[in-house]
Amino acid sequence: MNYQKHESAIVDAGAQIGEGSRVWHFVHVCGGAKIGKGVSLGQNVFVGNKVTIGDHCKIQNNVSVYDNVHLEEGVFCGPSMVFTNVYNPRSLIERKDQYLDTLVKKGATLGANCTIVCGVTIGEYAFIGAGAVVNKNVPAYALMVGVPAKQIGWMSEFGEQLDLPLTGNGQTKCQHTNTLYTLKDGVVTKG
């Protein structure tokens, strides 16, 4: 075993967990899960069978990563945030064949207590504010807040709000890294 596992954690046979990852108290990782290197799974995290978690992700306490959720490298999942995998669940109706894929791209942050409704893609380095409810795709670098989530700005890879308009065109530099960001036709790119 090339990762750390607390004695109260359960890792089912077949689960793949990368080198240097940490599995804390009362975590349950199902046998089909694929977890990268240097990942931290906080207390009381659940990871389903049909889940991929990229290298260096941080899943904070009380998060359930259900089937058909895929996290790329460096995703941050804040405490008690929620993923869903069925759009219209009912206890009396079996809908496991209706799971929708959710993709969270590299470097995105999902704030504490936010909810990600299944079937969406969250772009690279997007930032979802605490308590927001995301029910549609989110562009790369977008800052989203509220219920339902609305875009209020753009974020740098460093995690600071960029001085760019919501729409149109513009350029700015991150104050911390001096990296240039360009907004062109509603899309932000680095450089």
Contacts in CASP RR format, 6 or more apart in sequence:
PFRMAT RR
TARGET T0000
AUTHOR 0000-0000-0000
METHOD contacts of the structure
MODEL  1
MNYQKHESAIVDAGAQIGEGSRVWHFVHVCGGAKIGKGVSLGQNVFVGNK
VTIGDHCKIQNNVSVYDNVHLEEGVFCGPSMVFTNVYNPRSLIERKDQYL
DTLVKKGATLGANCTIVCGVTIGEYAFIGAGAVVNKNVPAYALMVGVPAK
QIGWMSEFGEQLDLPLTGNGQTKCQHTNTLYTLKDGVVTKG
2 18 0 8 1.000
2 19 0 8 1.000
2 20 0 8 1.000
3 17 0 8 1.000
3 18 0 8 1.000
3 19 0 8 1.000
3 20 0 8 1.000
3 21 0 8 1.000
3 22 0 8 1.000
3 23 0 8 1.000
3 38 0 8 1.000
4 20 0 8 1.000
4 21 0 8 1.000
4 22 0 8 1.000
4 23 0 8 1.000
5 11 0 8 1.000
5 23 0 8 1.000
6 23 0 8 1.000
6 24 0 8 1.000
6 25 0 8 1.000
6 26 0 8 1.000
6 27 0 8 1.000
8 25 0 8 1.000
8 26 0 8 1.000
9 23 0 8 1.000
9 24 0 8 1.000
9 25 0 8 1.000
9 26 0 8 1.000
9 27 0 8 1.000
9 28 0 8 1.000
9 29 0 8 1.000
9 41 0 8 1.000
10 27 0 8 1.000
10 28 0 8 1.000
10 29 0 8 1.000
11 17 0 8 1.000
11 23 0 8 1.000
11 27 0 8 1.000
11 29 0 8 1.000
11 31 0 8 1.000
12 28 0 8 1.000
12 29 0 8 1.000
12 30 0 8 1.000
12 31 0 8 1.000
12 32 0 8 1.000
13 31 0 8 1.000
14 31 0 8 1.000
14 32 0 8 1.000
15 29 0 8 1.000
15 30 0 8 1.000
15 31 0 8 1.000
15 32 0 8 1.000
15 33 0 8 1.000
15 34 0 8 1.000
15 35 0 8 1.000
15 47 0 8 1.000
16 32 0 8 1.000
16 33 0 8 1.000
16 34 0 8 1.000
16 35 0 8 1.000
16 36 0 8 1.000
17 23 0 8 1.000
17 29 0 8 1.000
17 33 0 8 1.000
17 35 0 8 1.000
17 36 0 8 1.000
17 39 0 8 1.000
18 35 0 8 1.000
18 36 0 8 1.000
18 37 0 8 1.000
18 38 0 8 1.000
18 39 0 8 1.000
19 37 0 8 1.000
19 38 0 8 1.000
20 37 0 8 1.000
20 38 0 8 1.000
21 35 0 8 1.000
21 36 0 8 1.000
21 37 0 8 1.000
21 38 0 8 1.000
21 39 0 8 1.000
21 40 0 8 1.000
21 41 0 8 1.000
22 38 0 8 1.000
22 39 0 8 1.000
22 40 0 8 1.000
22 41 0 8 1.000
22 42 0 8 1.000
23 29 0 8 1.000
23 41 0 8 1.000
23 42 0 8 1.000
24 40 0 8 1.000
24 41 0 8 1.000
24 42 0 8 1.000
24 43 0 8 1.000
24 45 0 8 1.000
25 42 0 8 1.000
25 43 0 8 1.000
25 44 0 8 1.000
26 43 0 8 1.000
26 44 0 8 1.000
27 41 0 8 1.000
27 42 0 8 1.000
27 43 0 8 1.000
27 44 0 8 1.000
27 45 0 8 1.000
27 46 0 8 1.000
27 47 0 8 1.000
28 45 0 8 1.000
28 46 0 8 1.000
28 47 0 8 1.000
29 35 0 8 1.000
29 41 0 8 1.000
29 47 0 8 1.000
29 48 0 8 1.000
30 47 0 8 1.000
30 48 0 8 1.000
30 49 0 8 1.000
30 51 0 8 1.000
31 49 0 8 1.000
32 48 0 8 1.000
32 49 0 8 1.000
32 50 0 8 1.000
32 51 0 8 1.000
33 47 0 8 1.000
33 48 0 8 1.000
33 49 0 8 1.000
33 51 0 8 1.000
33 52 0 8 1.000
33 53 0 8 1.000
34 51 0 8 1.000
34 52 0 8 1.000
34 53 0 8 1.000
35 41 0 8 1.000
35 47 0 8 1.000
35 52 0 8 1.000
35 53 0 8 1.000
35 54 0 8 1.000
36 53 0 8 1.000
36 54 0 8 1.000
36 55 0 8 1.000
36 57 0 8 1.000
37 55 0 8 1.000
37 56 0 8 1.000
38 55 0 8 1.000
38 56 0 8 1.000
39 53 0 8 1.000
39 54 0 8 1.000
39 55 0 8 1.000
39 56 0 8 1.000
39 57 0 8 1.000
39 58 0 8 1.000
39 59 0 8 1.000
40 57 0 8 1.000
40 58 0 8 1.000
40 59 0 8 1.000
41 47 0 8 1.000
41 59 0 8 1.000
42 59 0 8 1.000
42 60 0 8 1.000
42 61 0 8 1.000
42 63 0 8 1.000
43 61 0 8 1.000
43 62 0 8 1.000
44 61 0 8 1.000
44 62 0 8 1.000
45 59 0 8 1.000
45 61 0 8 1.000
45 62 0 8 1.000
45 63 0 8 1.000
45 64 0 8 1.000
45 65 0 8 1.000
46 63 0 8 1.000
46 64 0 8 1.000
46 65 0 8 1.000
46 66 0 8 1.000
47 53 0 8 1.000
47 59 0 8 1.000
47 65 0 8 1.000
48 65 0 8 1.000
48 66 0 8 1.000
48 67 0 8 1.000
49 67 0 8 1.000
50 67 0 8 1.000
50 68 0 8 1.000
50 99 0 8 1.000
51 65 0 8 1.000
51 66 0 8 1.000
51 67 0 8 1.000
51 68 0 8 1.000
51 69 0 8 1.000
51 70 0 8 1.000
52 70 0 8 1.000
52 71 0 8 1.000
53 59 0 8 1.000
53 65 0 8 1.000
53 71 0 8 1.000
53 75 0 8 1.000
54 71 0 8 1.000
54 72 0 8 1.000
54 73 0 8 1.000
54 74 0 8 1.000
54 75 0 8 1.000
55 73 0 8 1.000
55 74 0 8 1.000
56 73 0 8 1.000
56 74 0 8 1.000
57 71 0 8 1.000
57 73 0 8 1.000
57 74 0 8 1.000
57 75 0 8 1.000
57 76 0 8 1.000
57 77 0 8 1.000
58 74 0 8 1.000
58 75 0 8 1.000
58 76 0 8 1.000
58 77 0 8 1.000
58 78 0 8 1.000
59 65 0 8 1.000
59 77 0 8 1.000
59 78 0 8 1.000
60 76 0 8 1.000
60 77 0 8 1.000
60 78 0 8 1.000
60 79 0 8 1.000
60 80 0 8 1.000
60 81 0 8 1.000
60 112 0 8 1.000
61 79 0 8 1.000
61 80 0 8 1.000
62 79 0 8 1.000
62 80 0 8 1.000
63 77 0 8 1.000
63 78 0 8 1.000
63 79 0 8 1.000
63 80 0 8 1.000
63 81 0 8 1.000
63 82 0 8 1.000
63 83 0 8 1.000
64 82 0 8 1.000
64 83 0 8 1.000
65 71 0 8 1.000
65 77 0 8 1.000
65 83 0 8 1.000
66 83 0 8 1.000
66 84 0 8 1.000
66 85 0 8 1.000
67 85 0 8 1.000
67 99 0 8 1.000
68 85 0 8 1.000
68 99 0 8 1.000
68 100 0 8 1.000
68 101 0 8 1.000
68 102 0 8 1.000
68 118 0 8 1.000
69 83 0 8 1.000
69 85 0 8 1.000
69 101 0 8 1.000
69 102 0 8 1.000
69 104 0 8 1.000
69 118 0 8 1.000
70 101 0 8 1.000
70 102 0 8 1.000
70 103 0 8 1.000
70 104 0 8 1.000
71 77 0 8 1.000
71 104 0 8 1.000
72 103 0 8 1.000
72 104 0 8 1.000
72 105 0 8 1.000
72 106 0 8 1.000
72 107 0 8 1.000
72 108 0 8 1.000
72 124 0 8 1.000
73 106 0 8 1.000
73 107 0 8 1.000
74 106 0 8 1.000
74 107 0 8 1.000
75 104 0 8 1.000
75 105 0 8 1.000
75 106 0 8 1.000
75 107 0 8 1.000
75 108 0 8 1.000
75 109 0 8 1.000
75 110 0 8 1.000
76 107 0 8 1.000
76 108 0 8 1.000
76 109 0 8 1.000
76 110 0 8 1.000
76 111 0 8 1.000
77 110 0 8 1.000
77 111 0 8 1.000
78 109 0 8 1.000
78 110 0 8 1.000
78 111 0 8 1.000
78 112 0 8 1.000
78 113 0 8 1.000
78 114 0 8 1.000
79 112 0 8 1.000
79 113 0 8 1.000
80 112 0 8 1.000
80 113 0 8 1.000
81 110 0 8 1.000
81 111 0 8 1.000
81 112 0 8 1.000
81 113 0 8 1.000
81 114 0 8 1.000
81 115 0 8 1.000
81 116 0 8 1.000
82 113 0 8 1.000
82 114 0 8 1.000
82 115 0 8 1.000
82 116 0 8 1.000
83 102 0 8 1.000
83 116 0 8 1.000
83 118 0 8 1.000
84 115 0 8 1.000
84 116 0 8 1.000
84 117 0 8 1.000
84 118 0 8 1.000
85 99 0 8 1.000
85 100 0 8 1.000
85 102 0 8 1.000
85 118 0 8 1.000
86 95 0 8 1.000
86 96 0 8 1.000
86 98 0 8 1.000
86 99 0 8 1.000
86 100 0 8 1.000
86 118 0 8 1.000
87 98 0 8 1.000
87 100 0 8 1.000
87 117 0 8 1.000
87 118 0 8 1.000
87 119 0 8 1.000
88 95 0 8 1.000
89 95 0 8 1.000
99 118 0 8 1.000
100 118 0 8 1.000
100 119 0 8 1.000
101 118 0 8 1.000
101 119 0 8 1.000
102 116 0 8 1.000
102 118 0 8 1.000
102 119 0 8 1.000
102 120 0 8 1.000
102 121 0 8 1.000
103 120 0 8 1.000
103 121 0 8 1.000
103 122 0 8 1.000
104 110 0 8 1.000
104 116 0 8 1.000
104 121 0 8 1.000
104 122 0 8 1.000
104 123 0 8 1.000
105 121 0 8 1.000
105 122 0 8 1.000
105 123 0 8 1.000
105 124 0 8 1.000
105 125 0 8 1.000
105 126 0 8 1.000
105 140 0 8 1.000
106 124 0 8 1.000
106 125 0 8 1.000
107 124 0 8 1.000
107 125 0 8 1.000
107 157 0 8 1.000
108 122 0 8 1.000
108 123 0 8 1.000
108 124 0 8 1.000
108 125 0 8 1.000
108 126 0 8 1.000
108 127 0 8 1.000
108 128 0 8 1.000
109 126 0 8 1.000
109 127 0 8 1.000
109 128 0 8 1.000
109 129 0 8 1.000
109 159 0 8 1.000
110 116 0 8 1.000
110 122 0 8 1.000
110 128 0 8 1.000
111 128 0 8 1.000
111 129 0 8 1.000
111 130 0 8 1.000
111 131 0 8 1.000
111 132 0 8 1.000
112 130 0 8 1.000
112 131 0 8 1.000
113 130 0 8 1.000
113 131 0 8 1.000
114 128 0 8 1.000
114 129 0 8 1.000
114 130 0 8 1.000
114 131 0 8 1.000
114 132 0 8 1.000
114 133 0 8 1.000
114 134 0 8 1.000
114 149 0 8 1.000
115 131 0 8 1.000
115 132 0 8 1.000
115 133 0 8 1.000
115 134 0 8 1.000
116 122 0 8 1.000
116 128 0 8 1.000
116 134 0 8 1.000
117 133 0 8 1.000
117 134 0 8 1.000
117 135 0 8 1.000
120 134 0 8 1.000
120 135 0 8 1.000
120 136 0 8 1.000
120 137 0 8 1.000
120 138 0 8 1.000
121 137 0 8 1.000
121 138 0 8 1.000
122 128 0 8 1.000
122 134 0 8 1.000
122 137 0 8 1.000
122 138 0 8 1.000
123 137 0 8 1.000
123 138 0 8 1.000
123 139 0 8 1.000
123 140 0 8 1.000
123 141 0 8 1.000
123 142 0 8 1.000
124 140 0 8 1.000
124 141 0 8 1.000
125 140 0 8 1.000
125 141 0 8 1.000
125 155 0 8 1.000
125 156 0 8 1.000
125 157 0 8 1.000
125 159 0 8 1.000
126 138 0 8 1.000
126 139 0 8 1.000
126 140 0 8 1.000
126 141 0 8 1.000
126 142 0 8 1.000
126 143 0 8 1.000
126 144 0 8 1.000
126 155 0 8 1.000
127 142 0 8 1.000
127 143 0 8 1.000
127 144 0 8 1.000
127 155 0 8 1.000
127 159 0 8 1.000
128 134 0 8 1.000
128 138 0 8 1.000
128 144 0 8 1.000
128 145 0 8 1.000
128 149 0 8 1.000
129 143 0 8 1.000
129 144 0 8 1.000
129 145 0 8 1.000
129 146 0 8 1.000
129 149 0 8 1.000
131 146 0 8 1.000
131 147 0 8 1.000
132 144 0 8 1.000
132 145 0 8 1.000
132 146 0 8 1.000
132 147 0 8 1.000
132 149 0 8 1.000
133 146 0 8 1.000
133 147 0 8 1.000
133 148 0 8 1.000
133 149 0 8 1.000
134 144 0 8 1.000
134 148 0 8 1.000
134 149 0 8 1.000
135 148 0 8 1.000
135 149 0 8 1.000
136 148 0 8 1.000
138 144 0 8 1.000
138 149 0 8 1.000
138 151 0 8 1.000
139 151 0 8 1.000
139 186 0 8 1.000
139 187 0 8 1.000
139 188 0 8 1.000
140 187 0 8 1.000
140 188 0 8 1.000
140 189 0 8 1.000
141 154 0 8 1.000
141 155 0 8 1.000
141 156 0 8 1.000
141 162 0 8 1.000
141 181 0 8 1.000
141 188 0 8 1.000
142 151 0 8 1.000
142 153 0 8 1.000
142 154 0 8 1.000
142 155 0 8 1.000
142 188 0 8 1.000
143 151 0 8 1.000
143 152 0 8 1.000
143 153 0 8 1.000
143 154 0 8 1.000
143 155 0 8 1.000
143 161 0 8 1.000
144 150 0 8 1.000
144 151 0 8 1.000
144 152 0 8 1.000
145 152 0 8 1.000
151 166 0 8 1.000
152 166 0 8 1.000
153 161 0 8 1.000
153 162 0 8 1.000
153 164 0 8 1.000
153 166 0 8 1.000
154 161 0 8 1.000
154 162 0 8 1.000
154 164 0 8 1.000
154 166 0 8 1.000
154 181 0 8 1.000
154 183 0 8 1.000
154 188 0 8 1.000
155 161 0 8 1.000
155 162 0 8 1.000
156 162 0 8 1.000
156 174 0 8 1.000
156 176 0 8 1.000
156 177 0 8 1.000
156 179 0 8 1.000
156 181 0 8 1.000
157 174 0 8 1.000
157 177 0 8 1.000
157 179 0 8 1.000
157 190 0 8 1.000
158 174 0 8 1.000
158 176 0 8 1.000
158 177 0 8 1.000
158 179 0 8 1.000
160 174 0 8 1.000
160 175 0 8 1.000
160 176 0 8 1.000
162 172 0 8 1.000
162 174 0 8 1.000
162 181 0 8 1.000
162 188 0 8 1.000
163 172 0 8 1.000
164 170 0 8 1.000
164 171 0 8 1.000
164 172 0 8 1.000
164 181 0 8 1.000
164 183 0 8 1.000
164 188 0 8 1.000
165 183 0 8 1.000
167 186 0 8 1.000
168 183 0 8 1.000
168 184 0 8 1.000
168 185 0 8 1.000
168 186 0 8 1.000
169 183 0 8 1.000
169 184 0 8 1.000
169 185 0 8 1.000
169 186 0 8 1.000
170 182 0 8 1.000
170 183 0 8 1.000
170 184 0 8 1.000
171 180 0 8 1.000
171 181 0 8 1.000
171 182 0 8 1.000
171 183 0 8 1.000
172 180 0 8 1.000
172 181 0 8 1.000
173 179 0 8 1.000
173 180 0 8 1.000
173 181 0 8 1.000
174 181 0 8 1.000
179 190 0 8 1.000
179 191 0 8 1.000
180 190 0 8 1.000
180 191 0 8 1.000
181 188 0 8 1.000
181 189 0 8 1.000
181 190 0 8 1.000
181 191 0 8 1.000
182 188 0 8 1.000
182 189 0 8 1.000
182 190 0 8 1.000
182 191 0 8 1.000
END
